[in-house]
């Protein structure tokens, strides 16, 4: 079992804005979050990293709460115009690279883990869902919200910032282990 002290020592090597450890039992799984995915997200039903491919809210809750520990962290990126969706999404790659490095270098020894991150997976230009298997299952991380998790609830409970300035994007990653 990887120890909290080990994670905290290794995590300092990365440009993490904030982080917190918590018990997965603290997570509020909200159908309303899933409903927002269904109504507002263009990736709903089009990606292995999004609903309905990730499972029902109950399946997601059971999956997440089967782990003993949770670690949430954020990275930030500045943009010139917060309303420019293309510019905002262009900063996601940096966050995903950090998630990859943390997965390998901080949690690499811990085989059983679930990684959730920001937005729908964008590894493939055309996701194989629903006709074929995920081409990059080892690097495809479902969206935190796809699991009906309200990031703002966790942030408020653990004094993490989610609004960090007008032209600042705050990206979140969560590792359950």
C-alpha positions in Angstrom: 0.0 0.0 0.0 1.4 3.4 -1.0 1.6 5.7 1.9 0.3 9.3 2.1 3.7 10.6 3.0 5.2 8.9 -0.1 2.6 10.5 -2.3 3.1 13.9 -0.7 6.8 13.7 -1.2 6.6 12.7 -4.8 3.8 15.0 -5.8 6.0 18.1 -5.1 7.8 17.2 -8.4 4.7 18.3 -10.4 3.0 21.6 -11.0 0.1 20.8 -8.8 -2.0 23.7 -7.7 -3.8 22.0 -4.8 -4.6 18.5 -3.5 -6.4 16.7 -0.8 -6.8 13.1 0.4 -10.2 11.9 1.4 -12.3 8.8 2.0 -14.3 7.7 -1.1 -17.3 7.2 1.1 -17.5 11.1 1.4 -18.3 11.4 -2.3 -21.8 12.6 -3.1 -23.0 10.8 -6.3 -25.7 13.0 -7.8 -28.1 12.0 -10.6 -28.3 15.7 -11.4 -24.6 15.7 -12.5 -25.3 12.8 -14.8 -28.4 14.6 -16.2 -26.3 17.6 -17.0 -23.9 15.3 -18.9 -26.8 13.9 -20.9 -28.4 17.2 -21.7 -25.4 19.5 -22.2 -22.3 17.5 -23.2 -21.8 16.7 -26.9 -19.8 13.6 -25.9 -22.7 11.9 -24.1 -23.1 8.5 -25.8 -20.1 9.0 -28.0 -17.1 8.0 -25.9 -15.9 5.2 -23.7 -15.0 7.9 -21.1 -18.6 9.2 -20.8 -22.0 8.0 -19.9 -23.6 5.6 -20.7 -20.4 3.7 -21.4 -19.0 4.2 -17.9 -22.1 2.5 -16.4 -25.1 3.6 -14.4 -24.7 6.1 -11.5 -25.1 3.1 -9.1 -22.3 1.2 -10.9 -20.0 4.2 -10.8 -20.8 4.7 -7.1 -20.0 1.0 -6.3 -16.8 1.2 -8.4 -15.5 4.4 -6.6 -16.5 3.3 -3.1 -14.8 0.0 -3.5 -11.5 1.8 -3.0 -10.1 2.7 0.4 -8.6 6.1 -0.5 -9.1 9.0 -2.8 -6.7 11.8 -3.9 -7.9 14.8 -5.8 -5.6 17.4 -7.3 -5.8 20.4 -9.6 -3.6 22.1 -12.1 -4.3 25.6 -13.5 -3.8 27.2 -16.9 -4.2 30.7 -18.0 -6.0 31.7 -21.2 -6.5 35.0 -22.9 -10.3 34.5 -23.2 -12.2 32.2 -20.9 -15.2 32.2 -23.3 -13.1 30.8 -26.1 -13.8 27.0 -25.8 -11.1 26.0 -28.2 -8.4 27.9 -26.3 -9.7 26.6 -23.0 -9.7 23.0 -24.2 -6.2 23.4 -25.7 -4.8 23.6 -22.2 -6.2 20.2 -21.2 -3.3 18.4 -22.8 -0.9 19.8 -20.2 -3.2 18.6 -17.4 -3.5 15.1 -19.0 0.3 14.9 -19.3 0.6 15.6 -15.6 -2.0 13.0 -14.8 0.0 10.5 -16.8 3.2 11.3 -15.0 1.6 11.1 -11.6 0.0 7.8 -12.5 3.3 6.4 -13.5 5.7 8.0 -11.1 3.6 8.5 -8.0 1.0 5.8 -8.1 2.8 3.4 -10.4 3.6 0.8 -7.7 -0.1 0.6 -6.8 -1.7 -1.6 -9.4 -5.4 -1.3 -8.4 -6.4 2.3 -9.0 -9.1 4.3 -10.8 -8.2 7.5 -12.5 -10.8 10.1 -13.3 -10.0 13.4 -14.9 -11.4 16.5 -16.7 -13.6 16.4 -19.8 -14.1 13.5 -22.2 -11.2 11.5 -23.4 -9.7 13.1 -26.6 -7.0 10.5 -27.5 -8.7 9.4 -30.7 -10.2 11.7 -33.3 -13.0 9.2 -33.6 -13.8 7.1 -30.6 -14.5 3.4 -31.2 -17.6 3.6 -28.9 -20.0 1.8 -29.2 -19.0 -0.5 -32.0 -15.4 -1.4 -30.9 -13.3 -1.7 -27.8 -11.4 1.3 -26.5 -8.1 1.6 -28.4 -6.2 3.1 -25.5 -7.9 1.6 -22.4 -4.6 2.2 -20.4 -4.7 5.9 -21.1 -8.5 6.6 -21.3 -9.6 8.3 -18.1 -13.3 8.8 -17.6 -14.5 12.3 -16.7 -15.0 12.9 -12.9 -18.5 14.1 -13.7 -19.3 11.0 -15.8 -19.3 9.2 -12.5 -22.0 11.6 -11.2 -19.4 13.2 -8.9 -19.7 16.9 -8.1 -16.2 18.3 -8.0 -17.4 21.5 -6.3 -18.8 19.4 -3.4 -15.3 17.9 -2.8 -13.6 21.2 -3.2 -15.8 23.0 -0.7 -15.4 20.2 1.8 -11.6 20.2 1.5 -11.0 23.9 1.0 -9.8 23.5 -2.6 -10.3 26.4 -5.0 -12.2 25.9 -8.2 -12.6 29.5 -9.2 -9.1 31.0 -9.6 -9.5 34.1 -11.7 -11.3 35.2 -14.8 -9.0 33.7 -17.4 -7.8 30.8 -15.3 -8.8 27.2 -16.1 -8.7 24.8 -13.1 -8.4 21.2 -14.2 -9.0 18.4 -11.7 -7.8 14.8 -11.5 -8.9 12.1 -9.0 -7.2 8.9 -8.2 -8.9 6.3 -6.2 -6.7 3.6 -4.7 
